Amino acid sequence: MSHLRVRAFRPGLRGNGREAGPERVVVRRASGRRGGSRGFDRRDVHLGADGLSFAAHGPRGDAEIEAPFSGAYMVYNLLATAAAAGLAGCPLPALQKAIDAFDPQNGRLQTFDIAGRRVLLNLAKNPTGFNQNLKIVAQDAGDKVVAFFVNDKEGDGRDVSWLWDIDFEELADDPAKLTVFAGGVRANDMQVRLKYAGIESQVVADAEDLLARIASLSAEENAYLIANYTALPPVHAVLTSHGAAGAVHPEDDHREQQHHKKGHKQGHC
């Protein structure tokens, strides 16, 4: 009986900060037989506030991958998916079709349209996760709203000292106008941490309170809501009740038009 072992080699960001993700994913078939490895790598990675794109190169050919997700870690995930799909006999172009249809609506990198404002919700449960989310926020050059919801319930862990290991100072260096909020059971702890990073913030009672406070701001200001384990479901519920999850934005429509112009050949698994 055989199974697959997937290993991603992780480089740093390129000098221009626009490329990230694994240089190469090596997949080995673990079995009693001796065999080689099949390598998949990524090229021309572009990360933006409204999505990502990269070229996936594998033994059976290349494919341009586009996804409405943010963050370097989604490049890792998608490249690993491409590797597994390739070994299963699924042509790489078919992967794009699967990505286009993927919409879990579970609050992880989920986009909402609320009163014309683009709102991105994501989970972060440790310093690494928070730092990756801060990089997503930094990719948006415009004025924006950022809200952090942190609980300390059993599923989260009672100790929140890890908040001091998050690089909020990078957020403080953002040249755009930031409107920052802290929520959740440990909202005050979050506010103190932000204060020491040089970031002024307001405490909100919940996501409903947050939406009411930002209603007067320009809808051009995107909102980024980051929540830990037990804080995520209630925030997700409020956003779902107020907006259309996964709504098509002008930039998404433009990306779709560009996608069809490229003449992708959709394969089938």
Accessible surface in RSA format (square Angstrom, percent):
REM  Atomic radii and reference values for relative SASA: ProtOr
REM  Chains: A
REM  Algorithm: Lee & Richards
REM  Probe-radius: 1.40
REM  Slices: 20
REM RES _ NUM      All-atoms   Total-Side   Main-Chain    Non-polar    All polar
REM                ABS   REL    ABS   REL    ABS   REL    ABS   REL    ABS   REL
RES MET A   1   235.11 121.8 153.89 101.8  81.22 193.4 130.47 110.9 104.64 138.6
RES SER A   2    44.74  37.8  24.75  33.0  19.99  46.1   4.91  10.5  39.83  55.8
RES HIS A   3   105.86  57.9  99.27  69.0   6.59  16.9  81.80  84.3  24.06  28.0
RES LEU A   4    65.02  36.2  41.88  30.0  23.14  58.2  41.88  29.4  23.14  62.3
RES ARG A   5   149.40  62.7 143.37  73.1   6.03  14.4  48.71  66.6 100.70  61.0
RES VAL A   6    69.79  45.9  35.07  31.7  34.72  83.7  35.30  30.7  34.49  93.5
RES ARG A   7   140.25  58.9 137.36  70.0   2.89   6.9  41.17  56.3  99.08  60.1
RES ALA A   8    38.36  35.3  19.13  29.5  19.23  43.7  19.13  26.9  19.23  50.9
RES PHE A   9    78.82  39.4  75.52  46.8   3.30   8.6  78.81  47.8   0.01   0.0
RES ARG A  10   157.99  66.3 121.00  61.7  36.99  88.1  41.71  57.0 116.28  70.5
RES PRO A  11    46.13  33.6  21.02  19.2  25.10  91.2  33.31  27.5  12.82  79.6
RES GLY A  12    58.09  71.6   0.00   N/A  58.09  71.6  39.49 108.4  18.60  41.7
RES LEU A  13    96.64  53.8  65.00  46.5  31.64  79.5  65.00  45.6  31.64  85.1
RES ARG A  14   109.88  46.1 101.76  51.9   8.12  19.3  34.27  46.8  75.61  45.8
RES GLY A  15    90.93 112.1   0.00   N/A  90.93 112.1  46.86 128.6  44.07  98.7
RES ASN A  16   105.38  72.7  68.83  66.5  36.54  88.0  42.28 101.8  63.09  61.0
RES GLY A  17    42.45  52.3   0.00   N/A  42.45  52.3  21.23  58.3  21.22  47.5
RES ARG A  18   119.50  50.2 117.63  60.0   1.87   4.4  42.68  58.3  76.82  46.6
RES GLU A  19    31.46  18.1  31.45  23.8   0.01   0.0   2.83   5.5  28.63  23.4
RES ALA A  20     5.30   4.9   4.94   7.6   0.36   0.8   5.30   7.5   0.00   0.0
RES GLY A  21     1.74   2.1   0.00   N/A   1.74   2.1   0.00   0.0   1.74   3.9
RES PRO A  22     0.00   0.0   0.00   0.0   0.00   0.0   0.00   0.0   0.00   0.0
RES GLU A  23    63.47  36.4  61.31  46.4   2.16   5.1  33.36  64.5  30.11  24.6
RES ARG A  24   103.94  43.6 103.94  53.0   0.00   0.0  34.55  47.2  69.39  42.1
RES VAL A  25     0.00   0.0   0.00   0.0   0.00   0.0   0.00   0.0   0.00   0.0
RES VAL A  26    12.51   8.2  12.00  10.9   0.51   1.2  12.00  10.4   0.51   1.4
RES VAL A  27     2.29   1.5   0.00   0.0   2.29   5.5   0.00   0.0   2.29   6.2
RES ARG A  28   112.28  47.1 112.28  57.2   0.00   0.0  38.11  52.1  74.17  44.9
RES ARG A  29   104.51  43.9  84.80  43.2  19.71  46.9  26.38  36.1  78.13  47.3
RES ALA A  30    15.61  14.4   6.27   9.7   9.34  21.3  14.57  20.5   1.04   2.8
RES SER A  31    43.53  36.8  10.62  14.2  32.91  75.8  16.88  35.9  26.65  37.3
RES GLY A  32    88.01 108.5   0.00   N/A  88.01 108.5  45.30 124.3  42.71  95.7
RES ARG A  33   175.49  73.7 158.91  81.0  16.58  39.5  80.38 109.8  95.11  57.6
RES ARG A  34   236.10  99.1 203.22 103.6  32.88  78.3  87.18 119.2 148.92  90.3
RES GLY A  35    73.80  91.0   0.00   N/A  73.80  91.0  36.90 101.3  36.91  82.7
RES GLY A  36    69.90  86.2   0.00   N/A  69.90  86.2  40.95 112.4  28.96  64.9
RES SER A  37    56.81  48.0  23.58  31.5  33.22  76.5  16.77  35.7  40.04  56.1
RES ARG A  38   108.47  45.5 105.78  53.9   2.69   6.4  24.24  33.1  84.22  51.0
RES GLY A  39    13.30  16.4   0.00   N/A  13.30  16.4   0.08   0.2  13.23  29.6
RES PHE A  40     5.35   2.7   5.31   3.3   0.04   0.1   5.35   3.2   0.00   0.0
RES ASP A  41    24.14  16.9  23.96  23.8   0.18   0.4   5.39  12.7  18.75  18.7
RES ARG A  42     6.55   2.7   3.15   1.6   3.39   8.1   0.00   0.0   6.55   4.0
RES ARG A  43   111.10  46.6 108.40  55.3   2.70   6.4  43.97  60.1  67.13  40.7
RES ASP A  44    91.81  64.3  85.80  85.4   6.01  14.2  17.14  40.3  74.67  74.5
RES VAL A  45     0.00   0.0   0.00   0.0   0.00   0.0   0.00   0.0   0.00   0.0
RES HIS A  46    76.14  41.6  74.71  51.9   1.43   3.7  56.84  58.6  19.30  22.5
RES LEU A  47    20.87  11.6   6.12   4.4  14.75  37.1   7.99   5.6  12.88  34.7
RES GLY A  48    20.38  25.1   0.00   N/A  20.38  25.1  19.97  54.8   0.41   0.9
RES ALA A  49    19.03  17.5  15.19  23.4   3.84   8.7  15.19  21.4   3.84  10.2
RES ASP A  50    49.08  34.4  46.70  46.5   2.38   5.6  11.30  26.6  37.78  37.7
RES GLY A  51     7.65   9.4   0.00   N/A   7.65   9.4   3.88  10.7   3.76   8.4
RES LEU A  52     5.02   2.8   0.15   0.1   4.87  12.2   3.79   2.7   1.23   3.3
RES SER A  53    30.84  26.1  30.60  40.8   0.24   0.5  15.21  32.4  15.63  21.9
RES PHE A  54     1.45   0.7   0.00   0.0   1.45   3.8   1.44   0.9   0.01   0.0
RES ALA A  55    12.87  11.8  12.72  19.6   0.15   0.3  12.72  17.9   0.15   0.4
RES ALA A  56     0.06   0.1   0.00   0.0   0.06   0.1   0.06   0.1   0.00   0.0
RES HIS A  57    59.83  32.7  59.83  41.6   0.00   0.0  36.14  37.3  23.68  27.6
RES GLY A  58     3.22   4.0   0.00   N/A   3.22   4.0   0.59   1.6   2.62   5.9
RES PRO A  59    78.79  57.4  32.66  29.8  46.13 167.7  46.14  38.1  32.65 202.9
RES ARG A  60   156.71  65.8 115.84  59.1  40.87  97.3  62.33  85.2  94.39  57.2
RES GLY A  61    31.80  39.2   0.00   N/A  31.80  39.2  30.48  83.7   1.32   3.0
RES ASP A  62    85.94  60.2  61.18  60.9  24.75  58.5  26.44  62.2  59.49  59.3
RES ALA A  63    11.86  10.9   2.43   3.8   9.42  21.4  11.82  16.6   0.04   0.1
RES GLU A  64    76.01  43.6  73.50  55.6   2.52   6.0  27.29  52.8  48.72  39.8
RES ILE A  65     0.29   0.2   0.00   0.0   0.29   0.7   0.00   0.0   0.29   0.8
RES GLU A  66    17.29   9.9  16.42  12.4   0.86   2.1   5.02   9.7  12.27  10.0
RES ALA A  67     1.18   1.1   0.00   0.0   1.18   2.7   1.10   1.6   0.08   0.2
RES PRO A  68    65.87  48.0  56.50  51.5   9.37  34.0  56.50  46.7   9.37  58.2
RES PHE A  69    20.76  10.4  19.37  12.0   1.39   3.6  20.76  12.6   0.00   0.0
RES SER A  70     3.95   3.3   1.75   2.3   2.20   5.1   0.50   1.1   3.44   4.8
RES GLY A  71     5.77   7.1   0.00   N/A   5.77   7.1   5.66  15.5   0.11   0.2
RES ALA A  72    15.34  14.1  13.37  20.6   1.97   4.5  13.37  18.8   1.97   5.2
RES TYR A  73    78.92  36.8  78.89  44.9   0.03   0.1  71.71  53.9   7.21   8.9
RES MET A  74    30.59  15.8  30.55  20.2   0.04   0.1  18.56  15.8  12.03  15.9
RES VAL A  75     0.00   0.0   0.00   0.0   0.00   0.0   0.00   0.0   0.00   0.0
RES TYR A  76    29.46  13.8  27.91  15.9   1.54   4.0  18.78  14.1  10.68  13.2
RES ASN A  77    78.80  54.3  72.94  70.5   5.86  14.1  21.22  51.1  57.57  55.6
RES LEU A  78    14.10   7.9  14.10  10.1   0.00   0.0  14.10   9.9   0.00   0.0
RES LEU A  79     0.00   0.0   0.00   0.0   0.00   0.0   0.00   0.0   0.00   0.0
RES ALA A  80    31.65  29.1  29.86  46.1   1.79   4.1  30.32  42.7   1.32   3.5
RES THR A  81    64.68  46.0  58.91  59.7   5.76  13.7  41.75  56.1  22.93  34.7
RES ALA A  82     0.00   0.0   0.00   0.0   0.00   0.0   0.00   0.0   0.00   0.0
RES ALA A  83     0.00   0.0   0.00   0.0   0.00   0.0   0.00   0.0   0.00   0.0
RES ALA A  84    40.42  37.2  38.08  58.8   2.34   5.3  38.33  54.0   2.09   5.5
RES ALA A  85    18.78  17.3  11.56  17.8   7.22  16.4  18.20  25.6   0.58   1.5
RES GLY A  86     6.23   7.7   0.00   N/A   6.23   7.7   5.70  15.6   0.53   1.2
RES LEU A  87    21.77  12.1   6.02   4.3  15.75  39.6   6.27   4.4  15.50  41.7
RES ALA A  88    87.99  80.9  45.05  69.5  42.95  97.7  57.73  81.3  30.26  80.2
RES GLY A  89    37.03  45.7   0.00   N/A  37.03  45.7  16.81  46.1  20.23  45.3
RES CYS A  90    12.50   9.5  11.19  12.5   1.30   3.1   7.27  18.4   5.23   5.6
RES PRO A  91    48.00  35.0  43.22  39.4   4.78  17.4  47.91  39.6   0.09   0.5
RES LEU A  92     9.85   5.5   6.39   4.6   3.46   8.7   6.44   4.5   3.41   9.2
RES PRO A  93    44.60  32.5  40.34  36.8   4.27  15.5  43.37  35.8   1.23   7.7
RES ALA A  94     7.17   6.6   3.32   5.1   3.85   8.8   3.32   4.7   3.85  10.2
RES LEU A  95     9.43   5.3   8.19   5.9   1.25   3.1   9.43   6.6   0.00   0.0
RES GLN A  96     4.31   2.4   4.31   3.1   0.00   0.0   1.75   3.7   2.56   1.9
RES LYS A  97   100.10  48.8  97.97  60.1   2.13   5.1  69.89  62.9  30.21  32.2
RES ALA A  98    59.68  54.9  45.66  70.5  14.02  31.9  54.29  76.5   5.39  14.3
RES ILE A  99    10.97   6.2   7.07   5.3   3.89   9.4   9.42   6.8   1.55   4.2
RES ASP A 100    80.33  56.3  46.13  45.9  34.20  80.9  29.04  68.3  51.29  51.2
RES ALA A 101    84.11  77.3  50.64  78.2  33.46  76.1  61.50  86.6  22.61  59.9
RES PHE A 102   116.50  58.3 101.02  62.6  15.49  40.3 106.54  64.6   9.96  28.5
RES ASP A 103    81.15  56.8  57.75  57.5  23.40  55.3  27.38  64.4  53.77  53.6
RES PRO A 104    63.10  46.0  30.20  27.5  32.91 119.6  42.97  35.5  20.13 125.1
RES GLN A 105    88.27  49.4  76.31  55.8  11.95  28.5  12.64  26.9  75.63  57.4
RES ASN A 106    74.04  51.1  57.91  56.0  16.13  38.8  32.49  78.2  41.56  40.2
RES GLY A 107     0.00   0.0   0.00   N/A   0.00   0.0   0.00   0.0   0.00   0.0
RES ARG A 108   122.33  51.4 113.02  57.6   9.31  22.2  30.03  41.0  92.30  55.9
RES LEU A 109    26.17  14.6  18.52  13.2   7.65  19.2  18.52  13.0   7.65  20.6
RES GLN A 110    12.29   6.9   7.39   5.4   4.89  11.7  10.94  23.3   1.35   1.0
RES THR A 111    21.35  15.2  17.36  17.6   3.99   9.5  11.79  15.8   9.56  14.4
RES PHE A 112     0.00   0.0   0.00   0.0   0.00   0.0   0.00   0.0   0.00   0.0
RES ASP A 113    40.98  28.7  34.94  34.8   6.04  14.3   4.92  11.6  36.06  36.0
RES ILE A 114    16.56   9.4  15.64  11.7   0.92   2.2  15.76  11.3   0.80   2.2
RES ALA A 115    99.20  91.2  54.45  84.0  44.75 101.8  75.70 106.6  23.49  62.2
RES GLY A 116    56.78  70.0   0.00   N/A  56.78  70.0  28.12  77.2  28.65  64.2
RES ARG A 117    13.25   5.6  13.10   6.7   0.16   0.4   1.59   2.2  11.67   7.1
RES ARG A 118    20.57   8.6  18.13   9.2   2.44   5.8   9.39  12.8  11.18   6.8
RES VAL A 119     0.51   0.3   0.51   0.5   0.00   0.0   0.51   0.4   0.00   0.0
RES LEU A 120     9.38   5.2   8.38   6.0   1.00   2.5   8.38   5.9   1.00   2.7
RES LEU A 121     0.00   0.0   0.00   0.0   0.00   0.0   0.00   0.0   0.00   0.0
RES ASN A 122    19.26  13.3  19.22  18.6   0.04   0.1   1.62   3.9  17.64  17.1
RES LEU A 123    19.49  10.9   9.62   6.9   9.87  24.8   9.62   6.8   9.87  26.6
RES ALA A 124     2.31   2.1   0.00   0.0   2.31   5.2   2.31   3.2   0.00   0.0
RES LYS A 125   102.42  50.0  83.54  51.3  18.89  45.0  41.58  37.4  60.84  64.8
RES ASN A 126    56.39  38.9  55.39  53.5   1.00   2.4  21.46  51.7  34.92  33.8
RES PRO A 127    31.66  23.1  31.66  28.9   0.00   0.0  31.66  26.1   0.00   0.0
RES THR A 128    79.77  56.7  76.82  77.9   2.95   7.0  42.60  57.2  37.17  56.2
RES GLY A 129    19.99  24.6   0.00   N/A  19.99  24.6  19.57  53.7   0.41   0.9
RES PHE A 130     0.00   0.0   0.00   0.0   0.00   0.0   0.00   0.0   0.00   0.0
RES ASN A 131    30.97  21.4  29.43  28.4   1.54   3.7  11.90  28.6  19.08  18.4
RES GLN A 132    39.25  21.9  39.11  28.6   0.14   0.3  15.27  32.5  23.98  18.2
RES ASN A 133     7.64   5.3   7.02   6.8   0.61   1.5   0.27   0.7   7.36   7.1
RES LEU A 134     6.29   3.5   3.40   2.4   2.89   7.3   3.79   2.7   2.50   6.7
RES LYS A 135    75.00  36.6  71.67  44.0   3.33   7.9  48.02  43.2  26.99  28.7
RES ILE A 136     7.13   4.1   7.13   5.3   0.00   0.0   7.13   5.1   0.00   0.0
RES VAL A 137     1.00   0.7   1.00   0.9   0.00   0.0   1.00   0.9   0.00   0.0
RES ALA A 138    67.85  62.4  46.34  71.5  21.51  48.9  46.86  66.0  20.99  55.6
RES GLN A 139    59.23  33.1  30.40  22.2  28.83  68.7  27.94  59.5  31.29  23.7
RES ASP A 140    14.92  10.5  12.78  12.7   2.14   5.1   1.97   4.6  12.95  12.9
RES ALA A 141    97.00  89.2  67.76 104.6  29.24  66.5  75.62 106.5  21.39  56.7
RES GLY A 142    35.61  43.9   0.00   N/A  35.61  43.9  32.45  89.0   3.17   7.1
RES ASP A 143    59.78  41.9  52.22  52.0   7.56  17.9   5.25  12.3  54.53  54.4
RES LYS A 144     0.00   0.0   0.00   0.0   0.00   0.0   0.00   0.0   0.00   0.0
RES VAL A 145     0.00   0.0   0.00   0.0   0.00   0.0   0.00   0.0   0.00   0.0
RES VAL A 146     0.00   0.0   0.00   0.0   0.00   0.0   0.00   0.0   0.00   0.0
RES ALA A 147     0.00   0.0   0.00   0.0   0.00   0.0   0.00   0.0   0.00   0.0
RES PHE A 148     0.00   0.0   0.00   0.0   0.00   0.0   0.00   0.0   0.00   0.0
RES PHE A 149     5.14   2.6   5.14   3.2   0.00   0.0   5.14   3.1   0.00   0.0
RES VAL A 150     0.00   0.0   0.00   0.0   0.00   0.0   0.00   0.0   0.00   0.0
RES ASN A 151     9.76   6.7   9.20   8.9   0.56   1.3   0.00   0.0   9.76   9.4
RES ASP A 152    21.94  15.4  21.94  21.8   0.00   0.0   0.00   0.0  21.94  21.9
RES LYS A 153   100.87  49.2 100.84  61.9   0.03   0.1  50.28  45.3  50.59  53.9
RES GLU A 154   155.97  89.5 134.58 101.8  21.39  50.9  50.48  97.6 105.49  86.1
RES GLY A 155    50.84  62.7   0.00   N/A  50.84  62.7  31.18  85.6  19.66  44.0
RES ASP A 156    32.11  22.5   1.96   2.0  30.15  71.3   5.55  13.1  26.55  26.5
RES GLY A 157    32.12  39.6   0.00   N/A  32.12  39.6  30.60  84.0   1.52   3.4
RES ARG A 158   159.73  67.1 149.61  76.3  10.12  24.1  69.34  94.8  90.39  54.8
RES ASP A 159   100.56  70.4  86.17  85.8  14.39  34.0  46.80 110.1  53.76  53.6
RES VAL A 160    11.51   7.6   8.89   8.1   2.62   6.3   8.89   7.7   2.62   7.1
RES SER A 161    67.94  57.4  57.10  76.2  10.84  25.0  43.88  93.5  24.06  33.7
RES TRP A 162    44.15  17.7  42.00  20.3   2.15   5.1  38.30  20.4   5.85   9.5
RES LEU A 163     1.51   0.8   1.51   1.1   0.00   0.0   1.51   1.1   0.00   0.0
RES TRP A 164   126.83  50.9 107.90  52.2  18.94  44.5  84.02  44.8  42.82  69.5
RES ASP A 165    95.98  67.2  78.03  77.7  17.95  42.5  20.99  49.4  74.99  74.8
RES ILE A 166     1.62   0.9   0.00   0.0   1.62   3.9   0.00   0.0   1.62   4.4
RES ASP A 167    62.37  43.7  62.08  61.8   0.29   0.7   7.51  17.7  54.86  54.7
RES PHE A 168     0.00   0.0   0.00   0.0   0.00   0.0   0.00   0.0   0.00   0.0
RES GLU A 169    80.20  46.0  79.71  60.3   0.49   1.2  58.24 112.7  21.96  17.9
RES GLU A 170    94.39  54.2  82.39  62.3  12.00  28.6  37.22  72.0  57.17  46.7
RES LEU A 171     5.77   3.2   1.83   1.3   3.94   9.9   5.55   3.9   0.22   0.6
RES ALA A 172    40.47  37.2  11.93  18.4  28.54  64.9  15.05  21.2  25.42  67.3
RES ASP A 173   115.30  80.8  90.37  89.9  24.93  58.9  33.66  79.2  81.64  81.4
RES ASP A 174    25.90  18.1   8.79   8.7  17.12  40.5   9.70  22.8  16.21  16.2
RES PRO A 175   138.61 101.0  96.70  88.2  41.90 152.3 108.68  89.7  29.93 186.0
RES ALA A 176    18.34  16.9   1.52   2.3  16.82  38.3  10.61  14.9   7.73  20.5
RES LYS A 177    98.57  48.1  87.27  53.5  11.30  26.9  88.64  79.8   9.93  10.6
RES LEU A 178    42.42  23.6  15.56  11.1  26.86  67.5  15.56  10.9  26.86  72.3
RES THR A 179    23.71  16.9  20.37  20.7   3.33   7.9  17.84  24.0   5.87   8.9
RES VAL A 180     4.10   2.7   0.81   0.7   3.29   7.9   0.81   0.7   3.29   8.9
RES PHE A 181     3.07   1.5   3.07   1.9   0.00   0.0   3.07   1.9   0.00   0.0
RES ALA A 182     0.00   0.0   0.00   0.0   0.00   0.0   0.00   0.0   0.00   0.0
RES GLY A 183     0.51   0.6   0.00   N/A   0.51   0.6   0.00   0.0   0.51   1.1
RES GLY A 184    27.40  33.8   0.00   N/A  27.40  33.8  15.38  42.2  12.02  26.9
RES VAL A 185    89.00  58.6  58.07  52.6  30.93  74.5  66.78  58.0  22.23  60.3
RES ARG A 186    56.80  23.8  55.99  28.5   0.81   1.9  10.87  14.9  45.92  27.8
RES ALA A 187     6.09   5.6   5.94   9.2   0.15   0.3   5.94   8.4   0.15   0.4
RES ASN A 188    97.14  67.0  96.86  93.6   0.28   0.7  29.98  72.2  67.16  64.9
RES ASP A 189    52.32  36.7  45.11  44.9   7.21  17.0  10.38  24.4  41.94  41.8
RES MET A 190     0.00   0.0   0.00   0.0   0.00   0.0   0.00   0.0   0.00   0.0
RES GLN A 191    56.37  31.5  56.09  41.0   0.28   0.7  12.43  26.5  43.94  33.3
RES VAL A 192    68.69  45.2  67.91  61.5   0.78   1.9  68.69  59.7   0.00   0.0
RES ARG A 193    10.42   4.4  10.42   5.3   0.00   0.0   0.30   0.4  10.12   6.1
RES LEU A 194     0.00   0.0   0.00   0.0   0.00   0.0   0.00   0.0   0.00   0.0
RES LYS A 195   150.64  73.5 137.41  84.3  13.23  31.5  82.72  74.5  67.92  72.4
RES TYR A 196   156.95  73.3 125.40  71.3  31.55  82.1  81.32  61.1  75.63  93.2
RES ALA A 197     8.79   8.1   0.00   0.0   8.79  20.0   2.08   2.9   6.71  17.8
RES GLY A 198    66.00  81.4   0.00   N/A  66.00  81.4  36.39  99.9  29.60  66.3
RES ILE A 199    11.95   6.8   6.70   5.0   5.25  12.7  10.33   7.4   1.63   4.4
RES GLU A 200   160.86  92.4 137.33 103.9  23.53  56.0  57.71 111.6 103.15  84.2
RES SER A 201    12.82  10.8   0.19   0.3  12.63  29.1   1.03   2.2  11.80  16.5
RES GLN A 202    81.58  45.6  78.27  57.2   3.31   7.9  29.40  62.6  52.18  39.6
RES VAL A 203    51.80  34.1  40.79  36.9  11.01  26.5  40.79  35.4  11.01  29.9
RES VAL A 204     3.24   2.1   0.18   0.2   3.07   7.4   0.39   0.3   2.85   7.7
RES ALA A 205    87.03  80.0  49.78  76.8  37.25  84.7  60.84  85.7  26.19  69.4
RES ASP A 206    68.84  48.2  65.33  65.0   3.52   8.3  29.35  69.1  39.50  39.4
RES ALA A 207     2.51   2.3   0.98   1.5   1.53   3.5   0.98   1.4   1.53   4.1
RES GLU A 208    81.42  46.7  76.84  58.1   4.58  10.9  38.32  74.1  43.10  35.2
RES ASP A 209    35.75  25.0  29.13  29.0   6.62  15.7  15.07  35.5  20.68  20.6
RES LEU A 210     0.00   0.0   0.00   0.0   0.00   0.0   0.00   0.0   0.00   0.0
RES LEU A 211    16.95   9.4  12.06   8.6   4.89  12.3  12.33   8.7   4.62  12.4
RES ALA A 212    73.19  67.3  47.33  73.0  25.86  58.8  56.47  79.5  16.72  44.3
RES ARG A 213   100.40  42.2  78.05  39.8  22.35  53.2  33.29  45.5  67.11  40.7
RES ILE A 214     3.69   2.1   3.69   2.8   0.00   0.0   3.69   2.7   0.00   0.0
RES ALA A 215    77.67  71.4  46.28  71.4  31.39  71.4  54.01  76.1  23.65  62.7
RES SER A 216   107.37  90.7  66.34  88.5  41.04  94.5  57.75 123.0  49.63  69.5
RES LEU A 217    48.46  27.0  39.19  28.0   9.27  23.3  41.43  29.1   7.03  18.9
RES SER A 218    59.58  50.3  42.49  56.7  17.08  39.4  42.56  90.6  17.02  23.8
RES ALA A 219    42.86  39.4  31.88  49.2  10.97  25.0  32.03  45.1  10.83  28.7
RES GLU A 220   154.69  88.8 132.94 100.6  21.75  51.8  54.63 105.7 100.06  81.7
RES GLU A 221    15.36   8.8  15.08  11.4   0.28   0.7   5.23  10.1  10.12   8.3
RES ASN A 222    31.40  21.7  31.11  30.1   0.28   0.7   0.16   0.4  31.24  30.2
RES ALA A 223     0.58   0.5   0.09   0.1   0.49   1.1   0.09   0.1   0.49   1.3
RES TYR A 224     3.24   1.5   3.24   1.8   0.00   0.0   3.24   2.4   0.00   0.0
RES LEU A 225     0.94   0.5   0.31   0.2   0.63   1.6   0.31   0.2   0.63   1.7
RES ILE A 226     1.73   1.0   1.73   1.3   0.00   0.0   1.73   1.2   0.00   0.0
RES ALA A 227     0.00   0.0   0.00   0.0   0.00   0.0   0.00   0.0   0.00   0.0
RES ASN A 228     2.88   2.0   2.88   2.8   0.00   0.0   1.62   3.9   1.26   1.2
RES TYR A 229    93.72  43.8  86.42  49.2   7.30  19.0  59.80  44.9  33.92  41.8
RES THR A 230    39.94  28.4  30.00  30.4   9.93  23.7  34.13  45.8   5.81   8.8
RES ALA A 231     3.86   3.5   2.32   3.6   1.54   3.5   3.61   5.1   0.24   0.6
RES LEU A 232    14.37   8.0  14.37  10.3   0.00   0.0  14.37  10.1   0.00   0.0
RES PRO A 233    79.67  58.1  70.65  64.4   9.02  32.8  76.30  63.0   3.37  20.9
RES PRO A 234    74.82  54.5  66.42  60.6   8.39  30.5  74.01  61.1   0.80   5.0
RES VAL A 235     4.50   3.0   4.12   3.7   0.38   0.9   4.38   3.8   0.12   0.3
RES HIS A 236    39.02  21.3  39.02  27.1   0.00   0.0  22.94  23.6  16.08  18.7
RES ALA A 237    59.47  54.7  49.07  75.7  10.40  23.7  54.67  77.0   4.81  12.7
RES VAL A 238    23.91  15.7  22.12  20.0   1.79   4.3  23.91  20.8   0.00   0.0
RES LEU A 239     0.00   0.0   0.00   0.0   0.00   0.0   0.00   0.0   0.00   0.0
RES THR A 240    68.48  48.7  58.21  59.0  10.27  24.5  57.79  77.6  10.70  16.2
RES SER A 241    87.38  73.8  44.73  59.7  42.66  98.3  50.69 107.9  36.69  51.4
RES HIS A 242    88.50  48.4  59.15  41.1  29.35  75.1  41.37  42.6  47.13  54.8
RES GLY A 243    19.62  24.2   0.00   N/A  19.62  24.2   8.20  22.5  11.42  25.6
RES ALA A 244    59.89  55.1  48.98  75.6  10.91  24.8  57.38  80.8   2.51   6.6
RES ALA A 245    30.59  28.1   8.11  12.5  22.47  51.1   8.11  11.4  22.47  59.5
RES GLY A 246    44.89  55.4   0.00   N/A  44.89  55.4  20.66  56.7  24.23  54.3
RES ALA A 247    26.65  24.5  13.46  20.8  13.20  30.0  22.62  31.8   4.03  10.7
RES VAL A 248   114.25  75.2  86.47  78.3  27.77  66.9  87.64  76.1  26.61  72.2
RES HIS A 249    16.39   9.0  15.23  10.6   1.16   3.0   4.45   4.6  11.94  13.9
RES PRO A 250   113.50  82.7  99.60  90.8  13.90  50.5 108.01  89.2   5.49  34.1
RES GLU A 251    59.16  34.0  51.45  38.9   7.71  18.4  31.68  61.3  27.49  22.4
RES ASP A 252    34.04  23.8  29.35  29.2   4.69  11.1  14.82  34.9  19.22  19.2
RES ASP A 253    67.58  47.3  66.15  65.8   1.43   3.4  12.30  29.0  55.28  55.1
RES HIS A 254   110.08  60.2 108.07  75.1   2.02   5.2  71.69  73.9  38.40  44.7
RES ARG A 255    45.47  19.1  43.93  22.4   1.54   3.7  30.64  41.9  14.83   9.0
RES GLU A 256    79.94  45.9  77.44  58.6   2.51   6.0  38.51  74.5  41.43  33.8
RES GLN A 257    89.57  50.1  84.69  61.9   4.88  11.6  29.61  63.0  59.95  45.5
RES GLN A 258    66.59  37.2  66.28  48.4   0.30   0.7  12.18  25.9  54.41  41.3
RES HIS A 259     8.15   4.5   8.13   5.7   0.01   0.0   6.58   6.8   1.57   1.8
RES HIS A 260   121.52  66.4 104.83  72.9  16.69  42.7  76.31  78.6  45.22  52.6
RES LYS A 261   157.53  76.9 120.37  73.9  37.16  88.5  84.95  76.5  72.58  77.3
RES LYS A 262   108.36  52.9  72.11  44.2  36.25  86.3  62.71  56.4  45.65  48.6
RES GLY A 263    50.14  61.8   0.00   N/A  50.14  61.8  33.40  91.7  16.74  37.5
RES HIS A 264    48.66  26.6  22.66  15.8  26.00  66.5  13.63  14.0  35.03  40.8
RES LYS A 265   176.29  86.0 165.22 101.4  11.07  26.4 113.48 102.1  62.81  66.9
RES GLN A 266    73.88  41.3  50.15  36.7  23.73  56.5  38.90  82.8  34.98  26.5
RES GLY A 267    18.54  22.9   0.00   N/A  18.54  22.9  17.23  47.3   1.32   3.0
RES HIS A 268   137.02  74.9 114.73  79.7  22.29  57.0  78.03  80.4  58.98  68.6
RES CYS A 269   125.62  95.0  54.00  60.2  71.62 168.3  63.46 160.8  62.16  67.0
END  Absolute sums over single chains surface
CHAIN  1 A    13535.9      10182.4       3353.5       7190.1       6345.8
END  Absolute sums over all chains
TOTAL         13535.9      10182.4       3353.5       7190.1       6345.8
